Structure formats: C-alpha cells, structure tokens
Amino acid sequence: MTIVRRRLIGIALVALAAACHRSPDSLSLGAPEDVAPGVALYRVGDESFVNHAGPIAIYLLRLDLTRVRLGTALSNGQVMDAEPVEAIAARAGAIAAVNGSFFNSGNGEPIGLLKVGGELVSDSAAEKGAVVMERGGDGATSLAFDRLAAKLSLYFTAGGKDHVVHVDGVDTTRVRGRLMLYTPAYHLDTDTAPTGTEWVLDGSPLRVVDVRMNYGHTRIPPHGAVLSFGGLDLPPDLQALVEGVPVTFETHWRSRAGLSPERLDHAADIVTGAGLLRRAGQVVADWKDEGLSRDAFVDARHPRTLIGLDRHGVAWLAAIDGRQPSYSIGMTFADMQRLADRLDLSDALNLDGGGSTTMVVKDRVVNKPSDPIGPRPVSDAVVVLPR
C-alpha cells in the first residue's frame, strides 16, 4: 500500500469519526448564546427537523453537568396552585428553567409521580416516563430515565395487632372513602371540607398527636404530615389509629428498567412526563403502556418540552413552539425522535407541553408560548442552578 493511499484512508477514517461524533455546531444549530458557565442557548429554525412541513422554532439549552446542577421547584413553593415558569425560576434563583410535569389545570396539582427536594409530593399507580435526578457526593447531578410508578403504605401497631393501610393519594384532592397523605409541601393546611377524619402526625418518629372528626383544613405540621379520610365511617384498621400511636410509611416503587427502590428513595428529584422517547441508547416506539393516544397526542403536532442526556453526559432542555402556523407548527413524537437523533441523545423524555411549553433564561421567557394570554401558570419547573 502506498504512502499516499494510506494517507487517503487515514483522512477518510478521520472524516468518518468526525461524522459519528458531530458537535452541536455541526448540526446546523448555529452559534450559541453563552448564558452562564456550563449553559449555552441555541435558537434553531431548521425545517428539516419537521420534514419541511412548515416553520419551526426550537430553543435548546446545552447543560454541562460538571458546572451546573438540575433540580425541580414547585409553584409558589407548594403543591397546591400554579404560577408561570418565570416566577418559579426567580424564586429558585435559577439560571434557566422549563415547565415540568403534567398537572390539573383547575388546582395546579401534579398528575403523576413527582418528587421534589427528596420528598415524594405526588404518587402514581400507572407507569409513566420519568427522569430521575440524583446528587453525587460532590453535588453533581446525574440523570436516569425510566418508566416509573410509586404508591405508599401506612404501617402501625395498635392493640397488639400490626396494621397495613394503603394510601390512595399523596398531596392531592381528597375523595370520599379514600385515605390521603398531606405533606408540608402541599399547603399550610389540607384544604379539605369538614366531612372527614384527619390525623395529625408529628414528632420523630412520627406519631398521631391529634385525631379530628368532622373537621377540614387541618394545619400541616412543618416537620410532620396529616392523614385524611373522606368520610366518618372508618374502615376497621383506621378505627385503630388513635392518638399516641407511632406510624411509618413505605414507598412501593415499580421500575420498568429495574432501578432499585433504594436508589429511587434517595433520588433528589423525579419528574414524570408523557412519552419516554429513548432510554440507554434504545429508541422507544410504543407508548400504549403510557396510555397515550396516537391521533391526538403522539402523531399530532403540538408545542413540546423535552429533557435529554447525550452520549457524552451533557444534558439538554428543549422548548419547541407550536400551534402558530406562520411561526412554528410544533412537533410530533417522530419529529422529537429526529431531534433526539440529531443531538445524539441516549435518553430523552417528553415533558408537559402545549400551552405550558415555556423556557426561561436569566429571568426572561425566550420562546413564544402558544396561549394568547402568555406563559401559562404551571405546577412545577425543571430548574438549572449553579453548582
């Protein structure tokens, strides 16, 4: 083999390697705006992301997790109610933020599994796509993606008998005949009608310090919780739950990918989306288990919000505007898979979208939310914080 031929082969191999390890700039993302150390903002209008079906506006945050950390923040610092991402980001002191989980637009309560600051504030019996945010000993954030579910059980001993009671909901509106747990993250009180029974839990370890029948709006102790049953006709196990009885709770996790309960118990934050797009380098193409409609959701173009992790350990947040035909048509799941491929994402999750899609950078909204009245109030946000 001649020296010239060897050199040509070497050049070809270098070119091939470069193509396989493309930088964001080589993906037609354009020059970024340097927001802060470890944070770069890209504004993209490349119609090839949507097969040239119309105009598209994509806002991307590239996050170096050695220089920033990711977390979750609640609206108004509590589960109840909602507020715009811009206000949540300002309260958290965030460099940047995007809207997070799906929520009940009537009262701002999250729909699905949500863990904030190490505390479970919303449970779910259904396995949904989720991103798990973990903190290392040095404070660095690592991300894991999975389909997860979590429910709580109450354990106590009274009258010489062990009792196990299923908790029907965490930090959510009480339903008659169901047992709910309200944590300090919910609100100052339970926001319930005076048609039930409520147990005030406090101390370390937790124990029942008061039982209130025909009461509502019970104040939640800052370091305790309140159990609330809808109605006065208590099941036998709950009849045994009297003042002075110690209680414990256990979270029962279900992980499609096999993440351990211990790991999920210790995770700092967990945010549920609707549509796990990629996990550990594998493309996800079936969302029946997540209960997503193909016609109205998967194959329809909407504003979208995405969180992902590339193969080099760099995190990405994306806000894709939509429902504005002359400006941006939005994306289908196929379009987002194309975006994930172009960004070389090994893991990606579709977060809440539609009118909720909002990206805030340095206290200003950089995208164009589709709601005519402006950025929609949401229940929580994924926030980018300095290390």
N, C-alpha and C positions, 0 to 999 in steps of 0.2 A: 504494500500500500504506500503510495507516495505521500510525501510530507504535505503537499497541497490538499490531497484528498482527506488526510487526517484532520487538517485544519478545517476543511469544509464540514466534515462530520461533527467536529467539536463545536463549530458555530451553530449548526443545526440543533445539537443537543442543548446548548445554552438557550437558544430561542424557544425550544420546546419546554424547558424547565421554567423559563420566564412566563410562558403562556399558562402553564399549570399553576403558577404561584403569582397570579396577577395582583397588582396593588390596586387599591380603590381608585387612584387617579387614572389607571389604565382602563377602567370600566366606564369611562365617559361620565364620571361623576363630577368632573370639573374641579377647580381649586376650592379647598375648604376654607371656611372661616374658623380661625383658631379662637375658640371660645374661652378656654382656660387650659392649664396644663393637663394633658390627657383627654381633652374634649375638643372634637372637631365637628363642625356642622357643614353638611353638604346640601345644596339645593339642586334637584335634578328634574329635568323636564323631558327626558328621553322617551319618546313614544314607543320605542321598541319594547319597553317593559310591558306594554299592553297590546302588543301585536299591531301597533299603528291603528288602533280602533278609535283614537281621539286624543285630545290633550291630556297630560298627566302632570301632577305636581307632587313630588316626593321630597320629604325633608328627612335627612338621615343624621343621626348623631353617632359618631365613632368614639368609643369609650375605652381608654387604656385602663384596665382594672388594677394595674400596679400604681396608678396615680389618682384614681377616683374610686369611690365605692357606690354601690347601688343599694337602695332600700325602698320602703313603702311608707307613705304618710296618709293619714285619714283626713277627710274634710273636717274642718273646724276642730281637729284633734280628737274626733269621736266618730263612732259608727253611725249614729243617727244623723240624718240631714245630709246635705250635699253643698259643694261650692266649686267654683271654677278652678281648673288646674293652676292657673296663675296665682290664686290666693293660697292654695295648698303649698306650692313651691316656695312662696315668700315666707310662710310660717315655718317651713322646714329648713330655711336657709340654703335652698338647693341651687346648684349651678344651672341645672336644667331639669325638666320633668315632662312626662307624658301621662295621659289618663291610664288608669289601670284596669280593674276588674269590672265585670258586668254588675249592674245594680238595679234596684227597684226605683224607678224614677219618681214614684209617689212619696217615698220617705227617705230615700238615699241609702237604704240598707244594701250591702253587697248581696249578690246572688251567686252562691258557690263558695268554695273554700277560700279563706283569706286569713293569713297570719301576718301580724304587724308587730315589729319590735319584740319578737319571741313569743307573742301571745296569740292564740287562736281566737279570732273575733267573728268568724263565720264558718260553719261546717257545711258538709255536703255528703249526701248518700250516693250521688252519681259521680262516676269517674270522669273528670274533665281535664283537658290540657292545662298544665300549670308550670310555672317557673319557680324553682326553689333557690333562694338567696342565702348563702352560708357565709359566715365570717371566720377567717383563719385567725391564728394566734397573733398575727401581725396586723389584724384589722382588714386585710384584703378580702374582697368579695369573690366568691366563686359561684357559678350558676349550674344548676342541674335542671333538666326538663323531663317531664313525665306526665302520665295521666293519673290523677290522684283523687281520693275521697277520704273523708275523715268524719267520724261521729264520736260522741262522748258517752261514757257511762259513769254513773254515780255509785259509789260504794260506801256503805256504813254498817256498823254493828249496833243493834239495839235490842234489848230484851233477850240477850243471849243468842240472837239469830243474825246471820250475815245477810245483808240485803244488796241486791244489784238492781239499779233502775236505769233504763235507757233514757238519755236526754234527747229530746226531739229537736232542739234547735239552740243555737248559741247566738246571742245578741241579735235577735230578730223578733218580729211581732208575735205576741202570744196568741195561741189558738186554743179554743175550748177543748178540754180533755187532753191537753198536751203539756209536757214539762219543758220549760225553757231555762237556760242559764244566762244571766246577765252579768257581764264583767265591767270593771271600771271604765273600759274603753267605750262602752255603749253610750252612756249619757250620765248625767248626775243621778237620774232615777230610772226606774223600769218603764216608765211611760205606759203603764197598764191601767185598765179600768178596775174599779173596786168590786170585781166579780170573781175573784180567785183567791188562792192561798199563796203566800210568799214567805220564804225562809231566808233570813239574813244570815250570811256566813262571814265570819271574821276570825282573826287570830292566826297563830302559827303553832301547830297545824290548824287548818280550818275547822270550825265547829259551828253549829247552829247557835246563834246568840239571841234570836227572836223569831217567833212564828206569828205571822199576821194573816188573819182570815177576814174576808170581805174588805180588803184594802188594795189599793193600787198606788202607782207612783212611789214605790218604796225606794228610799235613797240607797245607793250602792256604795258600800264602804270602799275607800280608796285602795285598801290592800285586801279586800275580800271579794264577795260576789253575792248575788241574790238568785235563788231558785224560785221560779214562779210557775204555778199550775193553774190552767184555765178552768175554774170551777171550784166548788166546795166539796163535791162528792169525791173524796180522795181514794185512790187505789190502796190496798192493804199495806204495801211497802211504804208508801208515803205517809200513811197514818202513823207509822212507827218513827218517823223523822221528827223528833221533838227537841226542845231546847236543851243544849248541852251536849248533843251527840256529835262526835267528830266525823268528818266526811273527807273523802278523797275522790278524785276524778282521774279517769284514764282515757286517753285518745286512742281510738282504734283506726289505724291507717290502712288504706288499700293503695298499693303502688303497682301499676302495670309493669314497670320496668324493674321492680324489686328493690327500690330504695328502702333501707332499713327503717323501722319505726324509731329507733334511737336517733338516726340522722335527721329524720323529719321532726322529732321532738325538739332537737337542738337547733334547727334552722332558724335564722333570724326573721326571714320574711318568706311567705309563699303567696303568689298571686295566680288566680285562676283566669284563664281566657276561654275562648270557644274556638277550638281548632288548633291542635298540635300539628305543626307543619313538617317538622323534622326533629329527629332525635338520634344523637350519637352517629350522625352521618347518614342515617336511613331516612328516605323520603316517606312521609305519611300520605296516603292517598284515600283513606277510608275514614269517614267521620260519623258513621252510623251510631257507633257506641257513645258518641258525644251528643247524639240527638239533634244533629244539625241538618236542616233542610237544604237540599241541593239547589232547588229552584230559587228559593227566596234568600238564601244565605251564601252557600258555597260557590255557586256559579253566577251569582249576581254581583254587579259592580257596586261597591259601597266605599265610603271613606273607611280607612283601616288604620289600626295601630299595631305595631309589631315589635317584639323583643327577640333578639337572637344572639347567638355566640358563633364566631367564626372559628376556623380550624387552627388559628394561631392564638386563641384565647382572648380575642378582642370582642367586646360586647357592642351591639348595635341596637339603637332605638329608631323606629321609623314611624312617621306620620304621613299617610297618603291621603290627600284631599280627594273629594268626590262629590257626586250629585250636583255638579256645577259644569254643565256640558261645554260651555265656551272656555272654561279654565282648566278643569280636571274632572275626569269621568269616574275615578275610583278604580278599585282592583277587585278581581275575583280571586279565589284561592289559587287558581292556576297562575295568575299574574304574580301573586306573592311568592309562589314556588319559584317562578322565574327570577324574581328579585333575590330570593334566598340563594339561588344558584350563582347569580352574578356577584353576590357578596361573599361567596364561598362559605355559607353558614352551615355548620354541622348540626345546629339546633335552632329551632325557631317556633314562636308561638304567636297566634293571633289574639290580641287583647280586645277589650271593648272597642267598638268603632262607631260608625255612623256619625250622628251629631256630636258624640262625645270626643271624637278624634281631635286632640289638641297637643301641640308641642310648645313648651315654654323654654326659652333660653335667656338667661340673665334677666328675668322678670318681665319678659315680653313674649307675647304669642307670635311665633314666626310663621305658622301655617295659616290657612284660611278656613276655619271650621264652617260646616255646611249649614248650621242653624242660622236663620235670618237674624235672630237676636244676638248672635255672637257666641262665644265659647259657652258650652253647656255646663252647668254645675254637675259634678260627679262625686262618687263616694270616696275614691282614693286615687292616688297617683304613684307611679314609679318615679323616684327622685334620684338625681345624680348629685352626690355630695363629695366634698373634698376629703381626701384621706387624712 
